[in-house]
Amino acid sequence: MAGMLDAVDQRTQLVGENRLELLMFRLGGMQMFAINVFKVQEVVQLPRMSLMPHRHHSVAGVTHFRGRTIPVIDLSESIGLRPINRDESCNLIVTEYNNSVQGFMVGEVDRIINMNWSEILPPPDGAGRQHYLTAITRVNERMVEIIDVEKVLAEITPYDTRISDDVIDQDILSLASGLEVLVVDDSSVGLAQCKSTLDHLGITVHSATDGKRGLDLLKSWASAGDDVPNRLLMLITDAEMPEMDGYRLTREIREDPRLKDLYIVLHTSLSGSFNKAMVQKVGCDDFLSKFQPDKLATVIQDRIRSVMSKE
């Protein structure tokens, strides 16, 4: 327990400071890729694997790790590159997303770097919609591509955005139609999944693809005379985003008198234990793991009840 608390404390040092740590690696060629260290549990040399019948083409097999069986995903093949040559230089990055653990097979693991989110930029607008990047950056004058792992996982196991019938309160649902929510997320999959669930509730969804664009949108509404905390039922924001992360976005909102009362939900695939500490530090109102439509619907309905009880 002490070790976990120490880890929480160390990682929350970056919260609100608009900083992140990236684990950099290669997928067989010279191009460098990266993912956020927050999602990484361990990096080990590729262990022995067993094959699974009828597996997705990107799943190389399964392996035993720390007393559990986890899928091993060929990260190179999953993003449209050549499969990794499984020799002695292969490594396994064990990660946790949305309370599930999986391993990503990669080539050489380079190092961990500490960066400011302002140095992390969205992919070029002309990159199209089919790429597997959430962001790019430069390290020692070399481009580093940050992989959209949510998109990779969604293609292997598609997420269900339907809400269970027994979760929906029809009385509350009748009040939801026309209410507005702003969703901020750099992952196209994250935005689409959240919007689909909210569409089932009749919620009007506005979106932005990073914290800076989300903050600019909020400030533009406030400058135009809108009472933003009353206009929006809530802001739903991802944690890790280029240019400005969700924690810094929350801090900026809380420091703006026109926006400070906005209800903010942190909606992320990062590990829940870390995010609960982070939510308290930066001043979010609630925390929700991604791709859980029933829980998202519950948060929305609870918020509507709270708003209606004050009127």
C-alpha positions in Angstrom: 0.0 0.0 0.0 2.8 2.4 0.9 4.4 1.8 -2.5 1.1 2.6 -4.3 0.7 5.8 -2.3 4.2 6.9 -3.1 3.6 6.2 -6.8 0.4 8.3 -6.7 2.2 11.1 -5.0 5.0 11.0 -7.6 2.7 11.0 -10.6 0.4 13.7 -9.2 3.4 16.0 -9.1 2.8 16.5 -12.8 -0.9 17.2 -12.4 -1.9 20.8 -13.1 1.6 21.5 -14.4 0.6 20.5 -17.9 3.4 17.9 -18.0 3.6 14.3 -19.0 6.1 11.4 -19.2 6.4 9.5 -22.5 7.8 6.0 -23.0 9.6 6.0 -26.4 10.1 2.9 -28.5 10.5 1.6 -32.1 8.4 -0.8 -34.0 11.2 -2.3 -36.1 12.3 0.7 -38.2 14.0 4.0 -37.2 10.7 5.9 -36.6 10.2 6.6 -32.8 6.8 6.1 -31.3 5.5 6.8 -27.7 2.7 6.3 -25.2 2.0 8.0 -21.9 3.9 6.4 -19.0 0.7 6.7 -16.9 -0.7 3.8 -18.8 2.4 1.6 -18.5 2.6 -1.0 -15.7 5.9 -2.7 -16.7 8.3 -3.3 -19.6 9.8 -6.7 -20.0 11.5 -8.8 -22.7 8.9 -10.6 -24.8 7.9 -13.8 -23.0 6.8 -17.0 -24.4 3.3 -16.8 -25.9 0.5 -19.2 -26.6 -1.7 -19.0 -29.7 -5.4 -18.3 -29.4 -7.9 -19.7 -32.0 -10.0 -17.2 -33.9 -7.9 -14.3 -32.6 -7.8 -10.9 -34.2 -5.0 -10.6 -36.7 -3.2 -8.0 -34.5 -3.2 -10.3 -31.5 0.0 -12.3 -31.6 -1.1 -14.6 -28.7 -1.5 -14.6 -25.0 1.0 -14.8 -22.2 1.0 -15.2 -18.4 2.0 -12.1 -16.5 2.0 -11.6 -12.7 -0.5 -14.4 -12.2 -2.9 -13.5 -15.0 -3.3 -14.2 -18.7 -3.2 -11.2 -21.0 -3.4 -10.7 -24.7 -0.3 -9.7 -26.6 -0.9 -7.2 -29.4 1.5 -6.6 -32.2 1.4 -2.8 -32.1 3.1 -2.5 -35.4 0.6 -4.6 -37.3 -2.3 -3.0 -35.5 -1.4 0.4 -36.9 -1.0 -0.8 -40.4 2.8 -1.4 -40.5 4.7 -4.7 -41.0 4.4 -7.2 -38.2 7.3 -7.1 -35.8 10.1 -9.6 -36.3 9.9 -11.7 -33.1 13.6 -12.0 -32.2 15.5 -11.4 -29.1 15.2 -7.6 -29.4 11.4 -7.6 -28.9 9.9 -6.2 -25.8 6.4 -6.2 -24.1 4.9 -3.0 -22.8 2.2 -4.1 -20.3 -0.5 -1.4 -20.0 -3.8 -0.8 -18.3 -6.6 0.9 -20.2 -10.2 1.2 -18.9 -9.5 -1.4 -16.2 -8.2 -4.0 -18.6 -4.6 -5.1 -18.9 -2.9 -6.0 -22.2 0.6 -6.2 -23.5 1.9 -4.4 -26.6 4.7 -6.2 -28.5 7.3 -3.6 -29.7 10.9 -3.5 -30.8 13.5 -1.6 -29.0 12.4 0.4 -26.0 14.3 3.7 -25.9 13.7 5.8 -22.7 11.3 7.8 -20.7 11.2 11.6 -21.2 9.4 14.3 -19.2 7.8 16.9 -21.4 5.3 19.8 -21.3 2.0 19.2 -23.1 2.5 22.5 -25.0 5.3 20.6 -26.8 2.8 17.9 -27.9 0.9 18.9 -31.0 -2.1 17.4 -32.8 -1.5 15.5 -36.0 -1.5 17.7 -39.1 -5.0 18.5 -40.3 -4.3 16.9 -43.6 -3.4 13.5 -42.1 -6.9 12.2 -42.7 -9.2 10.3 -40.3 -7.6 6.8 -40.6 -4.3 7.4 -38.9 -3.4 6.0 -35.5 -1.9 9.0 -33.8 -3.3 11.3 -31.2 -0.3 13.7 -31.3 3.2 14.3 -32.5 6.3 15.9 -30.9 10.0 16.4 -31.5 12.8 15.0 -29.3 16.4 16.0 -30.2 15.1 17.2 -33.6 13.5 13.8 -34.4 9.7 13.4 -34.8 8.0 11.1 -32.3 4.5 9.8 -33.0 2.2 9.3 -30.1 -0.1 6.3 -30.8 -3.9 6.4 -30.3 -4.1 3.2 -28.3 -7.8 3.7 -27.7 -8.3 3.4 -31.5 -6.1 0.3 -31.6 -8.1 -1.4 -28.8 -11.5 -0.4 -30.2 -10.7 -2.1 -33.5 -9.7 -5.3 -31.7 -12.7 -5.2 -29.3 -15.3 -2.7 -30.4 -16.9 -0.7 -27.6 -20.6 -0.9 -27.0 -22.2 2.6 -26.5 -25.7 1.3 -25.8 -27.3 2.1 -22.4 -29.0 -0.7 -20.4 -32.8 -0.2 -20.2 -32.8 -0.5 -16.4 -30.3 2.4 -16.1 -32.5 5.0 -17.9 -34.9 7.0 -15.8 -37.6 7.9 -18.2 -38.7 10.9 -16.1 -35.2 12.3 -16.2 -34.7 11.3 -19.9 -37.6 13.6 -20.8 -35.7 16.5 -19.3 -32.4 15.7 -21.1 -33.5 16.6 -24.6 -31.8 19.8 -25.7 -29.4 20.0 -22.8 -25.8 20.8 -23.9 -22.5 19.1 -23.0 -19.0 19.9 -24.1 -16.8 16.9 -24.7 -13.0 17.4 -25.0 -10.9 14.5 -26.2 -8.0 14.1 -28.5 -9.0 10.6 -29.5 -11.4 10.3 -32.4 -12.6 7.0 -30.9 -13.1 8.6 -27.5 -15.1 11.5 -28.9 -17.3 9.2 -31.1 -18.0 6.8 -28.3 -19.0 9.5 -25.8 -21.1 11.3 -28.4 -22.9 8.1 -29.3 -23.9 7.5 -25.7 -25.0 11.1 -25.2 -27.1 10.9 -28.4 -29.1 8.1 -26.9 -30.1 10.5 -24.1 -31.0 13.3 -26.5 -28.1 15.5 -25.3 -26.7 18.2 -27.7 -22.9 17.5 -27.9 -20.3 20.2 -28.6 -16.7 18.9 -29.0 -13.1 20.0 -29.0 -10.0 17.9 -29.7 -7.7 19.2 -27.0 -7.8 21.3 -23.9 -6.6 24.5 -25.5 -9.3 24.4 -28.1 -11.9 23.5 -25.4 -10.8 26.4 -23.3 -10.9 28.8 -26.3 -14.4 27.7 -27.1 -15.6 28.2 -23.5 -14.0 31.6 -23.3 -15.6 32.6 -26.7 -19.0 31.7 -25.4 -18.4 33.7 -22.2 -17.1 36.7 -24.2 -20.3 36.6 -26.3 -22.3 37.0 -23.1 -23.3 33.4 -22.4 -23.6 32.2 -18.9 -21.5 29.1 -19.6 -22.0 27.2 -16.3 -25.8 27.4 -16.9 -25.6 26.8 -20.6 -23.7 23.6 -20.2 -25.0 20.7 -18.1 -21.3 19.7 -17.8 -17.9 19.5 -19.4 -16.6 16.0 -20.0 -12.8 16.1 -20.5 -10.1 13.5 -21.3 -7.0 13.7 -19.1 -4.1 13.5 -21.6 -4.3 15.8 -24.7 -1.9 17.7 -26.8 -1.1 21.4 -26.0 -3.2 21.4 -22.8 -4.2 18.4 -20.7 -7.5 17.9 -18.9 -6.0 18.8 -15.5 -4.6 22.1 -16.7 -7.9 22.8 -18.5 -9.8 22.3 -15.2 -7.4 24.6 -13.4 -7.8 27.3 -16.1 -11.6 27.1 -15.8 -11.5 27.3 -12.1 -9.4 30.5 -12.3 -11.8 32.2 -14.7 -14.7 34.0 -12.8 -17.0 33.5 -15.8 -16.4 29.7 -16.0 -15.4 28.7 -12.4 -18.8 27.1 -11.5 -18.9 24.8 -14.6 -19.4 21.1 -13.6 -16.4 19.1 -14.8 -16.2 15.3 -15.2 -12.8 13.8 -15.9 -13.4 11.0 -18.4 -10.3 8.9 -19.1 -8.8 5.5 -19.7 -6.0 6.1 -17.2 -5.9 4.1 -14.0 -8.6 5.0 -11.6 -6.5 5.1 -8.4 -4.3 7.8 -9.8 -7.1 9.8 -11.2 -9.0 10.0 -8.0 -6.0 11.7 -6.4 -5.7 13.9 -9.5 -9.4 14.9 -9.4 -9.0 16.1 -5.8 -5.9 18.1 -6.7 -7.2 20.0 -9.6 -10.8 20.4 -8.6 -12.9 18.3 -11.0 -16.4 17.4 -9.7 -16.4 13.8 -10.8 -14.3 11.0 -12.3 -15.4 8.4 -14.8 -13.5 5.6 -16.6 -14.0 5.7 -20.4 -16.3 3.4 -22.4 -18.8 2.6 -19.7 -22.1 3.9 -21.2 -24.2 2.9 -18.2 -22.0 4.8 -15.8 -21.8 7.8 -18.1 -25.6 7.8 -18.3 -25.8 7.6 -14.6 -23.5 10.6 -14.1 -25.6 12.6 -16.6 -28.9 11.7 -15.0 -27.6 12.5 -11.5 -26.4 15.8 -12.7 -29.8 16.6 -14.2 -31.5 15.7 -10.9 -29.1 18.0 -9.0 -29.7 20.9 -11.4 -33.5 20.4 -11.3 -33.6 20.3 -7.5 -32.0 23.7 -7.3 -34.5 25.3 -9.6 
